């Protein structure tokens, strides 16, 4: 039960991280620079925690020969996941930017669990688990999609959905990569006997990838300084701390409760926190009312989680 609560709680931090990094992007004028700062902050935090708990940042060289090459790709997958939402938002809007990656995460986590991919614990895909996933998806639609559709119909705004299929597919793919990252880091954490060390390596790889992109490809490293100075809140660079706690928590949970359950409960936490942020206008968000259809969606998600967990 404790593991399930932890999975829920680490998901709560993701909407806060997204809000912080979105604000950071406005200062540094680049989603990749914002991601680089976020990864750097998270990497430094994880380096300190790793040194405290393991007294070393190094790892056995035998990892390169005794383990599959995919154990090192968690950071690369994280780069796609972190910057994907920022890139998709102006193309798809807030609703689809939230919904599509979540759908991708659920799809990938069920595939990983069913076949034991990336050395994850095998969770057979039963009929009741399938029904649970369907109920979860229906709950997501009630929370995210239906209120937007009803609002658009009431305001009689014309549809502007023009050739968005490539971006929509990318949104689903980015969500699938997020679930894959959790499974990869979960195995790496088991090999190293430390989910914290695994999270550090993941963030280190991600930071290196982003450093190359920011310096060699986009040549915007100087934009980093725009995140600091007068008028910049101190917390603007703390998004990486929340992200590092999420990656660390998932690396610890996946070997115990499986990728599917870890992903689903963290998603539930993300959605609840997002609704609360909107309801009370937290972190500068515009206040919105939680509708009855959204409350129905939350209830459906609870039922879906119970079906997936018990069956």
ABEGO torsion letter per residue (X at the ends): XAAAAAAAAAAAAAAAAAAAAAAAAAAAGBAAAAAAAAAAAAAAAAAAAAAAAAGBABBBAAAAAABBAAAAAAAAAAAAAAAAAAAAAAAAEAAAAAAAAAAAAAAAAAAAAAAGBGGBBBBBBBAAAAAAAAAAAAAAAAAAAAAAAAAAAAAGBBBABBGAAAAAAAAAAAAAAAAAAAAAAAAAAAAAGBAAAAAAAAAAAAAAAAAAAAAAAAGAAAAAAAABEBGBBAAAAAAAAAAAAAAAAAAAAAAAAEAAAAAAAAAAAAAAAAAAAAAAGBGGBBBBBBBAAAAAAAAAAAAAAAAAAAX
